[in-house]
C-alpha cells in the first residue's frame, strides 16, 4: 500500500485539524476527493494572492466578518 500522506505533504489544516488524503477506497462512484483537492489548492492560491495586494485602508475603520 502506498503512503498517501507523503504524496500530499502540504495540505493545509482546516480549523486547526490536519487534513489527510487517501485514495485506497477501492471502487467508488464519486469524484468528491478530486473536488476537495481542487478547492484546497484554489483557496491557497487566493490566500497567497490576497497577501500580495496592499490595503491602504485604516484598519480601525475596516471590518470583515468572514
Predicted model as a PDB file, atoms N, CA, C, CB and O in Angstrom, pLDDT in the B-factor column:
MODEL        1                                                                  
ATOM      1  N   UNK A   1       0.849  -1.177   0.000  1.00 50.00           N  
ATOM      2  CA  UNK A   1       0.000   0.000   0.000  1.00 50.00           C  
ATOM      3  C   UNK A   1       0.893   1.239   0.000  1.00 50.00           C  
ATOM      4  CB  UNK A   1      -0.965  -0.001   1.225  1.00 50.00           C  
ATOM      5  O   UNK A   1       1.892   1.289   0.718  1.00 50.00           O  
ATOM      6  N   UNK A   2       0.535   2.229  -0.799  1.00 55.00           N  
ATOM      7  CA  UNK A   2       1.296   3.467  -0.891  1.00 55.00           C  
ATOM      8  C   UNK A   2       0.933   4.394   0.253  1.00 55.00           C  
ATOM      9  CB  UNK A   2       1.050   4.156  -2.235  1.00 55.00           C  
ATOM     10  O   UNK A   2      -0.235   4.512   0.623  1.00 55.00           O  
ATOM     11  N   UNK A   3       1.945   5.053   0.813  1.00 55.00           N  
ATOM     12  CA  UNK A   3       1.705   6.034   1.876  1.00 55.00           C  
ATOM     13  C   UNK A   3       1.221   7.321   1.235  1.00 55.00           C  
ATOM     14  CB  UNK A   3       2.995   6.284   2.730  1.00 55.00           C  
ATOM     15  O   UNK A   3       2.028   8.081   0.699  1.00 55.00           O  
ATOM     16  N   UNK A   4      -0.088   7.586   1.278  1.00 50.00           N  
ATOM     17  CA  UNK A   4      -0.656   8.760   0.616  1.00 50.00           C  
ATOM     18  C   UNK A   4      -0.283  10.053   1.313  1.00 50.00           C  
ATOM     19  CB  UNK A   4      -2.156   8.640   0.547  1.00 50.00           C  
ATOM     20  O   UNK A   4      -0.328  11.113   0.688  1.00 50.00           O  
ATOM     21  N   UNK A   5       0.083  10.007   2.582  1.00 51.00           N  
ATOM     22  CA  UNK A   5       0.475  11.231   3.286  1.00 51.00           C  
ATOM     23  C   UNK A   5       1.725  11.832   2.653  1.00 51.00           C  
ATOM     24  CB  UNK A   5       0.720  10.942   4.783  1.00 51.00           C  
ATOM     25  O   UNK A   5       1.878  13.053   2.623  1.00 51.00           O  
ATOM     26  N   UNK A   6       2.620  10.982   2.146  1.00 57.00           N  
ATOM     27  CA  UNK A   6       3.825  11.504   1.511  1.00 57.00           C  
ATOM     28  C   UNK A   6       3.529  12.080   0.130  1.00 57.00           C  
ATOM     29  CB  UNK A   6       4.876  10.410   1.402  1.00 57.00           C  
ATOM     30  O   UNK A   6       4.319  12.872  -0.384  1.00 57.00           O  
ATOM     31  N   UNK A   7       2.407  11.699  -0.480  1.00 57.00           N  
ATOM     32  CA  UNK A   7       2.041  12.237  -1.790  1.00 57.00           C  
ATOM     33  C   UNK A   7       1.499  13.656  -1.687  1.00 57.00           C  
ATOM     34  CB  UNK A   7       1.010  11.340  -2.456  1.00 57.00           C  
ATOM     35  O   UNK A   7       1.639  14.440  -2.625  1.00 57.00           O  
ATOM     36  N   UNK A   8       0.882  13.996  -0.555  1.00 56.00           N  
ATOM     37  CA  UNK A   8       0.276  15.304  -0.357  1.00 56.00           C  
ATOM     38  C   UNK A   8       0.764  15.899   0.964  1.00 56.00           C  
ATOM     39  CB  UNK A   8      -1.271  15.203  -0.377  1.00 56.00           C  
ATOM     40  O   UNK A   8      -0.017  16.027   1.907  1.00 56.00           O  
ATOM     41  N   UNK A   9       2.041  16.261   1.044  1.00 62.00           N  
ATOM     42  CA  UNK A   9       2.561  16.736   2.325  1.00 62.00           C  
ATOM     43  C   UNK A   9       2.107  18.138   2.700  1.00 62.00           C  
ATOM     44  CB  UNK A   9       4.045  16.700   2.298  1.00 62.00           C  
ATOM     45  O   UNK A   9       2.273  18.537   3.852  1.00 62.00           O  
ATOM     46  N   UNK A  10       1.534  18.909   1.758  1.00 65.00           N  
ATOM     47  CA  UNK A  10       1.259  20.306   2.053  1.00 65.00           C  
ATOM     48  C   UNK A  10      -0.229  20.652   2.095  1.00 65.00           C  
ATOM     49  CB  UNK A  10       1.932  21.162   1.040  1.00 65.00           C  
ATOM     50  O   UNK A  10      -0.596  21.804   1.863  1.00 65.00           O  
ATOM     51  N   UNK A  11      -1.079  19.692   2.383  1.00 75.00           N  
ATOM     52  CA  UNK A  11      -2.492  20.024   2.516  1.00 75.00           C  
ATOM     53  C   UNK A  11      -2.674  20.901   3.753  1.00 75.00           C  
ATOM     54  CB  UNK A  11      -3.367  18.734   2.609  1.00 75.00           C  
ATOM     55  O   UNK A  11      -2.202  20.554   4.836  1.00 75.00           O  
ATOM     56  N   UNK A  12      -3.356  22.034   3.596  1.00 79.00           N  
ATOM     57  CA  UNK A  12      -3.482  22.949   4.731  1.00 79.00           C  
ATOM     58  C   UNK A  12      -4.445  22.407   5.792  1.00 79.00           C  
ATOM     59  CB  UNK A  12      -3.956  24.321   4.248  1.00 79.00           C  
ATOM     60  O   UNK A  12      -5.389  21.682   5.480  1.00 79.00           O  
ATOM     61  N   UNK A  13      -4.189  22.770   7.033  1.00 82.00           N  
ATOM     62  CA  UNK A  13      -5.067  22.380   8.131  1.00 82.00           C  
ATOM     63  C   UNK A  13      -6.379  23.159   8.018  1.00 82.00           C  
ATOM     64  CB  UNK A  13      -4.385  22.634   9.513  1.00 82.00           C  
ATOM     65  O   UNK A  13      -6.400  24.291   7.534  1.00 82.00           O  
ATOM     66  N   UNK A  14      -7.459  22.545   8.466  1.00 85.00           N  
ATOM     67  CA  UNK A  14      -8.773  23.183   8.454  1.00 85.00           C  
ATOM     68  C   UNK A  14      -9.245  23.287   9.890  1.00 85.00           C  
ATOM     69  CB  UNK A  14      -9.800  22.386   7.574  1.00 85.00           C  
ATOM     70  O   UNK A  14      -9.391  22.272  10.572  1.00 85.00           O  
ATOM     71  N   UNK A  15      -9.481  24.488  10.350  1.00 87.00           N  
ATOM     72  CA  UNK A  15      -9.903  24.749  11.731  1.00 87.00           C  
ATOM     73  C   UNK A  15      -8.959  24.078  12.728  1.00 87.00           C  
ATOM     74  CB  UNK A  15     -11.345  24.256  11.954  1.00 87.00           C  
ATOM     75  O   UNK A  15      -9.396  23.534  13.742  1.00 87.00           O  
ATOM     76  N   UNK A  16      -7.667  24.124  12.427  1.00 86.00           N  
ATOM     77  CA  UNK A  16      -6.669  23.560  13.318  1.00 86.00           C  
ATOM     78  C   UNK A  16      -6.556  22.049  13.276  1.00 86.00           C  
ATOM     79  CB  UNK A  16      -6.962  23.973  14.688  1.00 86.00           C  
ATOM     80  O   UNK A  16      -5.845  21.460  14.091  1.00 86.00           O  
ATOM     81  N   UNK A  17      -7.254  21.402  12.326  1.00 87.00           N  
ATOM     82  CA  UNK A  17      -7.207  19.945  12.238  1.00 87.00           C  
ATOM     83  C   UNK A  17      -6.465  19.533  10.981  1.00 87.00           C  
ATOM     84  CB  UNK A  17      -8.628  19.344  12.249  1.00 87.00           C  
ATOM     85  O   UNK A  17      -6.669  20.121   9.918  1.00 87.00           O  
ATOM     86  N   UNK A  18      -5.606  18.529  11.089  1.00 85.00           N  
ATOM     87  CA  UNK A  18      -4.802  18.046   9.986  1.00 85.00           C  
ATOM     88  C   UNK A  18      -5.697  17.387   8.932  1.00 85.00           C  
ATOM     89  CB  UNK A  18      -3.734  17.059  10.491  1.00 85.00           C  
ATOM     90  O   UNK A  18      -6.644  16.674   9.265  1.00 85.00           O  
ATOM     91  N   UNK A  19      -5.385  17.635   7.659  1.00 81.00           N  
ATOM     92  CA  UNK A  19      -6.134  17.044   6.556  1.00 81.00           C  
ATOM     93  C   UNK A  19      -5.273  15.962   5.917  1.00 81.00           C  
ATOM     94  CB  UNK A  19      -6.550  18.126   5.506  1.00 81.00           C  
ATOM     95  O   UNK A  19      -4.129  16.220   5.543  1.00 81.00           O  
ATOM     96  N   UNK A  20      -5.811  14.759   5.791  1.00 78.00           N  
ATOM     97  CA  UNK A  20      -5.127  13.648   5.136  1.00 78.00           C  
ATOM     98  C   UNK A  20      -5.896  13.255   3.881  1.00 78.00           C  
ATOM     99  CB  UNK A  20      -4.986  12.434   6.097  1.00 78.00           C  
ATOM    100  O   UNK A  20      -7.123  13.343   3.843  1.00 78.00           O  
ATOM    101  N   UNK A  21      -5.170  12.824   2.858  1.00 75.00           N  
ATOM    102  CA  UNK A  21      -5.802  12.350   1.628  1.00 75.00           C  
ATOM    103  C   UNK A  21      -5.444  10.887   1.428  1.00 75.00           C  
ATOM    104  CB  UNK A  21      -5.362  13.203   0.398  1.00 75.00           C  
ATOM    105  O   UNK A  21      -4.278  10.505   1.535  1.00 75.00           O  
ATOM    106  N   UNK A  22      -6.445  10.071   1.139  1.00 73.00           N  
ATOM    107  CA  UNK A  22      -6.217   8.650   0.880  1.00 73.00           C  
ATOM    108  C   UNK A  22      -7.099   8.227  -0.291  1.00 73.00           C  
ATOM    109  CB  UNK A  22      -6.517   7.784   2.152  1.00 73.00           C  
ATOM    110  O   UNK A  22      -8.272   8.593  -0.371  1.00 73.00           O  
ATOM    111  N   UNK A  23      -6.519   7.464  -1.179  1.00 71.00           N  
ATOM    112  CA  UNK A  23      -7.257   7.029  -2.366  1.00 71.00           C  
ATOM    113  C   UNK A  23      -7.299   5.502  -2.443  1.00 71.00           C  
ATOM    114  CB  UNK A  23      -6.616   7.611  -3.646  1.00 71.00           C  
ATOM    115  O   UNK A  23      -7.243   4.926  -3.529  1.00 71.00           O  
ATOM    116  N   UNK A  24      -7.397   4.868  -1.305  1.00 74.00           N  
ATOM    117  CA  UNK A  24      -7.407   3.414  -1.254  1.00 74.00           C  
ATOM    118  C   UNK A  24      -8.806   2.870  -0.974  1.00 74.00           C  
ATOM    119  CB  UNK A  24      -6.436   2.922  -0.195  1.00 74.00           C  
ATOM    120  O   UNK A  24      -8.943   1.799  -0.384  1.00 74.00           O  
ATOM    121  N   UNK A  25      -9.835   3.588  -1.386  1.00 69.00           N  
ATOM    122  CA  UNK A  25     -11.210   3.194  -1.108  1.00 69.00           C  
ATOM    123  C   UNK A  25     -11.781   2.175  -2.072  1.00 69.00           C  
ATOM    124  CB  UNK A  25     -12.069   4.387  -1.114  1.00 69.00           C  
ATOM    125  O   UNK A  25     -12.960   1.834  -1.983  1.00 69.00           O  
ATOM    126  N   UNK A  26     -10.960   1.678  -3.000  1.00 69.00           N  
ATOM    127  CA  UNK A  26     -11.470   0.714  -3.967  1.00 69.00           C  
ATOM    128  C   UNK A  26     -12.344   1.403  -4.998  1.00 69.00           C  
ATOM    129  CB  UNK A  26     -12.254  -0.393  -3.262  1.00 69.00           C  
ATOM    130  O   UNK A  26     -12.091   2.547  -5.373  1.00 69.00           O  
ATOM    131  N   UNK A  27     -13.367   0.707  -5.451  1.00 68.00           N  
ATOM    132  CA  UNK A  27     -14.266   1.268  -6.458  1.00 68.00           C  
ATOM    133  C   UNK A  27     -15.331   2.102  -5.779  1.00 68.00           C  
ATOM    134  CB  UNK A  27     -14.913   0.153  -7.309  1.00 68.00           C  
ATOM    135  O   UNK A  27     -16.162   1.587  -5.031  1.00 68.00           O  
ATOM    136  N   UNK A  28     -15.297   3.396  -6.047  1.00 65.00           N  
ATOM    137  CA  UNK A  28     -16.305   4.293  -5.507  1.00 65.00           C  
ATOM    138  C   UNK A  28     -16.935   5.059  -6.657  1.00 65.00           C  
ATOM    139  CB  UNK A  28     -15.694   5.263  -4.457  1.00 65.00           C  
ATOM    140  O   UNK A  28     -16.381   5.088  -7.756  1.00 65.00           O  
ATOM    141  N   UNK A  29     -18.067   5.669  -6.425  1.00 59.00           N  
ATOM    142  CA  UNK A  29     -18.823   6.296  -7.510  1.00 59.00           C  
ATOM    143  C   UNK A  29     -18.769   7.814  -7.482  1.00 59.00           C  
ATOM    144  CB  UNK A  29     -20.252   5.853  -7.454  1.00 59.00           C  
ATOM    145  O   UNK A  29     -19.526   8.468  -8.200  1.00 59.00           O  
ATOM    146  N   UNK A  30     -17.895   8.385  -6.671  1.00 65.00           N  
ATOM    147  CA  UNK A  30     -17.851   9.838  -6.550  1.00 65.00           C  
ATOM    148  C   UNK A  30     -16.443  10.363  -6.785  1.00 65.00           C  
ATOM    149  CB  UNK A  30     -18.352  10.274  -5.176  1.00 65.00           C  
ATOM    150  O   UNK A  30     -15.460   9.699  -6.457  1.00 65.00           O  
ATOM    151  N   UNK A  31     -16.352  11.559  -7.355  1.00 64.00           N  
ATOM    152  CA  UNK A  31     -15.071  12.238  -7.513  1.00 64.00           C  
ATOM    153  C   UNK A  31     -14.930  13.333  -6.465  1.00 64.00           C  
ATOM    154  CB  UNK A  31     -14.936  12.826  -8.931  1.00 64.00           C  
ATOM    155  O   UNK A  31     -14.258  14.335  -6.711  1.00 64.00           O  
ATOM    156  N   UNK A  32     -15.543  13.164  -5.311  1.00 67.00           N  
ATOM    157  CA  UNK A  32     -15.511  14.170  -4.261  1.00 67.00           C  
ATOM    158  C   UNK A  32     -14.110  14.488  -3.779  1.00 67.00           C  
ATOM    159  CB  UNK A  32     -16.337  13.721  -3.110  1.00 67.00           C  
ATOM    160  O   UNK A  32     -13.833  15.633  -3.422  1.00 67.00           O  
ATOM    161  N   UNK A  33     -13.224  13.515  -3.759  1.00 69.00           N  
ATOM    162  CA  UNK A  33     -11.850  13.754  -3.342  1.00 69.00           C  
ATOM    163  C   UNK A  33     -11.130  14.716  -4.267  1.00 69.00           C  
ATOM    164  CB  UNK A  33     -11.096  12.453  -3.274  1.00 69.00           C  
ATOM    165  O   UNK A  33     -10.358  15.563  -3.818  1.00 69.00           O  
ATOM    166  N   UNK A  34     -11.384  14.583  -5.559  1.00 71.00           N  
ATOM    167  CA  UNK A  34     -10.773  15.487  -6.539  1.00 71.00           C  
ATOM    168  C   UNK A  34     -11.280  16.907  -6.322  1.00 71.00           C  
ATOM    169  CB  UNK A  34     -11.078  15.021  -7.985  1.00 71.00           C  
ATOM    170  O   UNK A  34     -10.509  17.863  -6.414  1.00 71.00           O  
ATOM    171  N   UNK A  35     -12.564  17.050  -6.037  1.00 72.00           N  
ATOM    172  CA  UNK A  35     -13.123  18.374  -5.779  1.00 72.00           C  
ATOM    173  C   UNK A  35     -12.530  18.987  -4.517  1.00 72.00           C  
ATOM    174  CB  UNK A  35     -14.644  18.294  -5.657  1.00 72.00           C  
ATOM    175  O   UNK A  35     -12.261  20.188  -4.476  1.00 72.00           O  
ATOM    176  N   UNK A  36     -12.326  18.178  -3.496  1.00 72.00           N  
ATOM    177  CA  UNK A  36     -11.719  18.665  -2.255  1.00 72.00           C  
ATOM    178  C   UNK A  36     -10.300  19.154  -2.511  1.00 72.00           C  
ATOM    179  CB  UNK A  36     -11.715  17.562  -1.182  1.00 72.00           C  
ATOM    180  O   UNK A  36      -9.919  20.230  -2.051  1.00 72.00           O  
ATOM    181  N   UNK A  37      -9.517  18.367  -3.244  1.00 72.00           N  
ATOM    182  CA  UNK A  37      -8.146  18.782  -3.547  1.00 72.00           C  
ATOM    183  C   UNK A  37      -8.129  20.067  -4.363  1.00 72.00           C  
ATOM    184  CB  UNK A  37      -7.405  17.674  -4.302  1.00 72.00           C  
ATOM    185  O   UNK A  37      -7.308  20.949  -4.108  1.00 72.00           O  
ATOM    186  N   UNK A  38      -9.015  20.185  -5.329  1.00 75.00           N  
ATOM    187  CA  UNK A  38      -9.077  21.393  -6.162  1.00 75.00           C  
ATOM    188  C   UNK A  38      -9.448  22.605  -5.321  1.00 75.00           C  
ATOM    189  CB  UNK A  38     -10.092  21.213  -7.308  1.00 75.00           C  
ATOM    190  O   UNK A  38      -8.880  23.680  -5.510  1.00 75.00           O  
ATOM    191  N   UNK A  39     -10.392  22.453  -4.398  1.00 77.00           N  
ATOM    192  CA  UNK A  39     -10.822  23.593  -3.591  1.00 77.00           C  
ATOM    193  C   UNK A  39      -9.735  24.033  -2.620  1.00 77.00           C  
ATOM    194  CB  UNK A  39     -12.091  23.248  -2.825  1.00 77.00           C  
ATOM    195  O   UNK A  39      -9.584  25.229  -2.371  1.00 77.00           O  
ATOM    196  N   UNK A  40      -8.967  23.080  -2.061  1.00 78.00           N  
ATOM    197  CA  UNK A  40      -7.895  23.471  -1.148  1.00 78.00           C  
ATOM    198  C   UNK A  40      -6.788  24.187  -1.902  1.00 78.00           C  
ATOM    199  CB  UNK A  40      -7.331  22.247  -0.417  1.00 78.00           C  
ATOM    200  O   UNK A  40      -6.197  25.138  -1.389  1.00 78.00           O  
ATOM    201  N   UNK A  41      -6.507  23.740  -3.108  1.00 79.00           N  
ATOM    202  CA  UNK A  41      -5.486  24.421  -3.916  1.00 79.00           C  
ATOM    203  C   UNK A  41      -5.960  25.814  -4.296  1.00 79.00           C  
ATOM    204  CB  UNK A  41      -5.153  23.606  -5.186  1.00 79.00           C  
ATOM    205  O   UNK A  41      -5.185  26.768  -4.225  1.00 79.00           O  
ATOM    206  N   UNK A  42      -7.229  25.952  -4.702  1.00 82.00           N  
ATOM    207  CA  UNK A  42      -7.754  27.263  -5.083  1.00 82.00           C  
ATOM    208  C   UNK A  42      -7.727  28.214  -3.892  1.00 82.00           C  
ATOM    209  CB  UNK A  42      -9.189  27.136  -5.631  1.00 82.00           C  
ATOM    210  O   UNK A  42      -7.392  29.388  -4.046  1.00 82.00           O  
ATOM    211  N   UNK A  43      -8.071  27.724  -2.721  1.00 82.00           N  
ATOM    212  CA  UNK A  43      -8.057  28.574  -1.526  1.00 82.00           C  
ATOM    213  C   UNK A  43      -6.645  29.046  -1.214  1.00 82.00           C  
ATOM    214  CB  UNK A  43      -8.639  27.821  -0.320  1.00 82.00           C  
ATOM    215  O   UNK A  43      -6.434  30.212  -0.882  1.00 82.00           O  
ATOM    216  N   UNK A  44      -5.680  28.139  -1.319  1.00 83.00           N  
ATOM    217  CA  UNK A  44      -4.291  28.506  -1.041  1.00 83.00           C  
ATOM    218  C   UNK A  44      -3.796  29.559  -2.029  1.00 83.00           C  
ATOM    219  CB  UNK A  44      -3.387  27.266  -1.095  1.00 83.00           C  
ATOM    220  O   UNK A  44      -3.083  30.487  -1.649  1.00 83.00           O  
ATOM    221  N   UNK A  45      -4.175  29.412  -3.289  1.00 84.00           N  
ATOM    222  CA  UNK A  45      -3.780  30.398  -4.299  1.00 84.00           C  
ATOM    223  C   UNK A  45      -4.416  31.748  -3.993  1.00 84.00           C  
ATOM    224  CB  UNK A  45      -4.182  29.925  -5.716  1.00 84.00           C  
ATOM    225  O   UNK A  45      -3.748  32.779  -4.083  1.00 84.00           O  
ATOM    226  N   UNK A  46      -5.693  31.756  -3.633  1.00 83.00           N  
ATOM    227  CA  UNK A  46      -6.379  33.008  -3.305  1.00 83.00           C  
ATOM    228  C   UNK A  46      -5.755  33.683  -2.087  1.00 83.00           C  
ATOM    229  CB  UNK A  46      -7.866  32.749  -3.053  1.00 83.00           C  
ATOM    230  O   UNK A  46      -5.599  34.904  -2.073  1.00 83.00           O  
ATOM    231  N   UNK A  47      -5.398  32.912  -1.071  1.00 84.00           N  
ATOM    232  CA  UNK A  47      -4.780  33.487   0.124  1.00 84.00           C  
ATOM    233  C   UNK A  47      -3.424  34.101  -0.213  1.00 84.00           C  
ATOM    234  CB  UNK A  47      -4.621  32.415   1.218  1.00 84.00           C  
ATOM    235  O   UNK A  47      -3.081  35.167   0.300  1.00 84.00           O  
ATOM    236  N   UNK A  48      -2.657  33.438  -1.067  1.00 86.00           N  
ATOM    237  CA  UNK A  48      -1.345  33.979  -1.453  1.00 86.00           C  
ATOM    238  C   UNK A  48      -1.503  35.267  -2.260  1.00 86.00           C  
ATOM    239  CB  UNK A  48      -0.550  32.937  -2.270  1.00 86.00           C  
ATOM    240  O   UNK A  48      -0.767  36.230  -2.046  1.00 86.00           O  
ATOM    241  N   UNK A  49      -2.461  35.282  -3.184  1.00 85.00           N  
ATOM    242  CA  UNK A  49      -2.687  36.491  -3.978  1.00 85.00           C  
ATOM    243  C   UNK A  49      -3.177  37.644  -3.106  1.00 85.00           C  
ATOM    244  CB  UNK A  49      -3.698  36.213  -5.093  1.00 85.00           C  
ATOM    245  O   UNK A  49      -2.741  38.782  -3.279  1.00 85.00           O  
ATOM    246  N   UNK A  50      -4.075  37.358  -2.176  1.00 84.00           N  
ATOM    247  CA  UNK A  50      -4.596  38.408  -1.291  1.00 84.00           C  
ATOM    248  C   UNK A  50      -3.493  39.001  -0.436  1.00 84.00           C  
ATOM    249  CB  UNK A  50      -5.706  37.855  -0.397  1.00 84.00           C  
ATOM    250  O   UNK A  50      -3.520  40.194  -0.134  1.00 84.00           O  
ATOM    251  N   UNK A  51      -2.527  38.193  -0.041  1.00 85.00           N  
ATOM    252  CA  UNK A  51      -1.422  38.689   0.776  1.00 85.00           C  
ATOM    253  C   UNK A  51      -0.540  39.665  -0.004  1.00 85.00           C  
ATOM    254  CB  UNK A  51      -0.580  37.521   1.290  1.00 85.00           C  
ATOM    255  O   UNK A  51       0.148  40.494   0.591  1.00 85.00           O  
ATOM    256  N   UNK A  52      -0.561  39.568  -1.331  1.00 89.00           N  
ATOM    257  CA  UNK A  52       0.270  40.443  -2.165  1.00 89.00           C  
ATOM    258  C   UNK A  52      -0.388  41.782  -2.478  1.00 89.00           C  
ATOM    259  CB  UNK A  52       0.607  39.744  -3.453  1.00 89.00           C  
ATOM    260  O   UNK A  52       0.288  42.716  -2.909  1.00 89.00           O  
ATOM    261  N   UNK A  53      -1.702  41.887  -2.267  1.00 89.00           N  
ATOM    262  CA  UNK A  53      -2.425  43.123  -2.591  1.00 89.00           C  
ATOM    263  C   UNK A  53      -2.331  44.083  -1.403  1.00 89.00           C  
ATOM    264  CB  UNK A  53      -3.923  42.824  -2.946  1.00 89.00           C  
ATOM    265  O   UNK A  53      -2.804  43.765  -0.312  1.00 89.00           O  
ATOM    266  N   UNK A  54      -1.729  45.244  -1.610  1.00 88.00           N  
ATOM    267  CA  UNK A  54      -1.637  46.188  -0.492  1.00 88.00           C  
ATOM    268  C   UNK A  54      -3.000  46.778  -0.140  1.00 88.00           C  
ATOM    269  CB  UNK A  54      -0.656  47.312  -0.829  1.00 88.00           C  
ATOM    270  O   UNK A  54      -3.805  47.069  -1.025  1.00 88.00           O  
ATOM    271  N   UNK A  55      -3.249  46.951   1.141  1.00 84.00           N  
ATOM    272  CA  UNK A  55      -4.511  47.514   1.615  1.00 84.00           C  
ATOM    273  C   UNK A  55      -4.197  48.793   2.375  1.00 84.00           C  
ATOM    274  CB  UNK A  55      -5.293  46.496   2.517  1.00 84.00           C  
ATOM    275  O   UNK A  55      -3.745  48.749   3.519  1.00 84.00           O  
ATOM    276  N   UNK A  56      -4.439  49.936   1.736  1.00 88.00           N  
ATOM    277  CA  UNK A  56      -4.115  51.218   2.331  1.00 88.00           C  
ATOM    278  C   UNK A  56      -5.186  51.777   3.244  1.00 88.00           C  
ATOM    279  CB  UNK A  56      -3.841  52.187   1.270  1.00 88.00           C  
ATOM    280  O   UNK A  56      -5.058  52.898   3.734  1.00 88.00           O  
ATOM    281  N   UNK A  57      -6.246  51.006   3.481  1.00 86.00           N  
ATOM    282  CA  UNK A  57      -7.324  51.499   4.345  1.00 86.00           C  
ATOM    283  C   UNK A  57      -6.910  51.510   5.807  1.00 86.00           C  
ATOM    284  CB  UNK A  57      -8.574  50.647   4.172  1.00 86.00           C  
ATOM    285  O   UNK A  57      -6.016  50.772   6.220  1.00 86.00           O  
ATOM    286  N   UNK A  58      -7.565  52.348   6.573  1.00 89.00           N  
ATOM    287  CA  UNK A  58      -7.345  52.416   8.008  1.00 89.00           C  
ATOM    288  C   UNK A  58      -7.941  51.155   8.642  1.00 89.00           C  
ATOM    289  CB  UNK A  58      -7.978  53.715   8.619  1.00 89.00           C  
ATOM    290  O   UNK A  58      -9.156  50.968   8.579  1.00 89.00           O  
ATOM    291  N   UNK A  59      -7.127  50.285   9.250  1.00 82.00           N  
ATOM    292  CA  UNK A  59      -7.655  49.027   9.793  1.00 82.00           C  
ATOM    293  C   UNK A  59      -8.665  49.215  10.930  1.00 82.00           C  
ATOM    294  CB  UNK A  59      -6.515  48.181  10.285  1.00 82.00           C  
ATOM    295  O   UNK A  59      -9.447  48.307  11.213  1.00 82.00           O  
ATOM    296  N   UNK A  60      -8.658  50.372  11.580  1.00 86.00           N  
ATOM    297  CA  UNK A  60      -9.645  50.597  12.634  1.00 86.00           C  
ATOM    298  C   UNK A  60     -11.020  50.921  12.072  1.00 86.00           C  
ATOM    299  CB  UNK A  60      -9.190  51.717  13.543  1.00 86.00           C  
ATOM    300  O   UNK A  60     -12.013  50.908  12.799  1.00 86.00           O  
ATOM    301  N   UNK A  61     -11.077  51.213  10.768  1.00 86.00           N  
ATOM    302  CA  UNK A  61     -12.356  51.524  10.128  1.00 86.00           C  
ATOM    303  C   UNK A  61     -12.801  50.431   9.158  1.00 86.00           C  
ATOM    304  CB  UNK A  61     -12.258  52.847   9.393  1.00 86.00           C  
ATOM    305  O   UNK A  61     -13.745  50.619   8.391  1.00 86.00           O  
ATOM    306  N   UNK A  62     -12.125  49.308   9.197  1.00 82.00           N  
ATOM    307  CA  UNK A  62     -12.423  48.197   8.292  1.00 82.00           C  
ATOM    308  C   UNK A  62     -12.854  46.996   9.107  1.00 82.00           C  
ATOM    309  CB  UNK A  62     -11.199  47.847   7.407  1.00 82.00           C  
ATOM    310  O   UNK A  62     -12.181  46.626  10.069  1.00 82.00           O  
ATOM    311  N   UNK A  63     -13.972  46.380   8.734  1.00 80.00           N  
ATOM    312  CA  UNK A  63     -14.464  45.213   9.462  1.00 80.00           C  
ATOM    313  C   UNK A  63     -14.777  44.100   8.480  1.00 80.00           C  
ATOM    314  CB  UNK A  63     -15.714  45.566  10.301  1.00 80.00           C  
ATOM    315  O   UNK A  63     -15.479  44.321   7.493  1.00 80.00           O  
ATOM    316  N   UNK A  64     -14.265  42.912   8.740  1.00 74.00           N  
ATOM    317  CA  UNK A  64     -14.506  41.742   7.897  1.00 74.00           C  
ATOM    318  C   UNK A  64     -15.092  40.639   8.761  1.00 74.00           C  
ATOM    319  CB  UNK A  64     -13.196  41.265   7.197  1.00 74.00           C  
ATOM    320  O   UNK A  64     -14.454  40.175   9.705  1.00 74.00           O  
ATOM    321  N   UNK A  65     -16.303  40.224   8.439  1.00 69.00           N  
ATOM    322  CA  UNK A  65     -16.926  39.145   9.200  1.00 69.00           C  
ATOM    323  C   UNK A  65     -16.452  37.764   8.748  1.00 69.00           C  
ATOM    324  CB  UNK A  65     -18.433  39.233   9.078  1.00 69.00           C  
ATOM    325  O   UNK A  65     -16.513  36.804   9.516  1.00 69.00           O  
ATOM    326  N   UNK A  66     -15.985  37.663   7.519  1.00 60.00           N  
ATOM    327  CA  UNK A  66     -15.575  36.371   7.004  1.00 60.00           C  
ATOM    328  C   UNK A  66     -14.074  36.265   6.962  1.00 60.00           C  
ATOM    329  CB  UNK A  66     -16.153  36.135   5.631  1.00 60.00           C  
ATOM    330  O   UNK A  66     -13.540  35.235   6.551  1.00 60.00           O  
TER     331      UNK A  66                                                      
ENDMDL                                                                          
END                                                                             
